[in-house]
Amino acid sequence: MKRPEPDAKGPGPEGKSDWSHVLIPRGAAILDRLEAIEAKKAGPAPPLPPFASGLAWGAEGAKESSPNHEAQAWGFEAVRAWLAGDGRFLAAKGVLLDAYFPRELARGPRGVGVQTSEQNCPSSHDAQHRNGTSFARLAAWLSKDPALLKASEELMLTTIRAKLCTASADLTVCSPGMRCPGKPVFAGDSDWLRVALGHRPEAAGTATDQFYVSVRCLAYLRRAGDPLLAKTAKMTLNDRAPCTLKYPMDVYRGNGWYYAEMPKPKNGKLPGQVCDWVLCVDGHDPQYGLNWQTAPAPMPGKAAERIHFPGIVER
């Protein structure tokens, strides 16, 4: 399956640059250096990307950025700053603790829920959110900072458990969600989840394709001895659990299938590019509906389990 290309635009010369193509190579360069040191390759290790104020945003993000850009910029900068030892790590750590983790875990005035307004977005944005999750954990593991270790573990486990709610037996993820103009394909989330649970990724090129830098990050953490990755490798589909999202979602699971839906907002304000329901049967392509324009397919049997993701808009 060919994975989608990043397409989110960001500011730059005449507003035409692409944040994704600027940020993701920074994460890849950081891992290039760590992996070269790990492998004890001859010669100097690849350099870290230099500090760039326009790519190390404060808690308020940056003009024209999106939630996935913020997650990546914050995670990458925390790792870069720790490795560089240039005195910028405390600021980067502060952004993670003050903005990123509260945002994702729906706590305090910044709290929204996992992936915020881009909840359960498909590829390529799913992989970009997982960059934030993974590199925030990498920053915690490298620095051994107690606050970062605690918060990053909670977010990792929360995210894994939530993704398991909308995963098939082979750990292919598919879910209703935002920023979905067409078929919901979750190439990033699926292989990230597989590696988190100790399985091999299924896509070709995950060790070299920058789209899968979050997968590389998890693999590095496991080799480095992060006990969290030893813990997640023991998890199964039975560890699924919901979390807070911006918009509520219900999942019904049966024998070899699940159906998930986002109810139509009661206030009549419909966000654009929404996949509002999916029906996933093991071994088959998903059925789905977009923008509440298609009647849901009937469930193939009686659901044994209903999982409710509370929406922060319900509070």
Helices and strands as residue ranges (DSSP letters): G 13-15, H 19-39, G 53-55, H 67-84, H 89-95, I 96-100, H 101-104, G 116-118, H 125-143, H 146-165, H 187-196, G 210-212, H 213-224, H 227-232, G 237-239, E 249-254, E 257-261, E 275-281, E 287-290, E 305-309, G 312-314
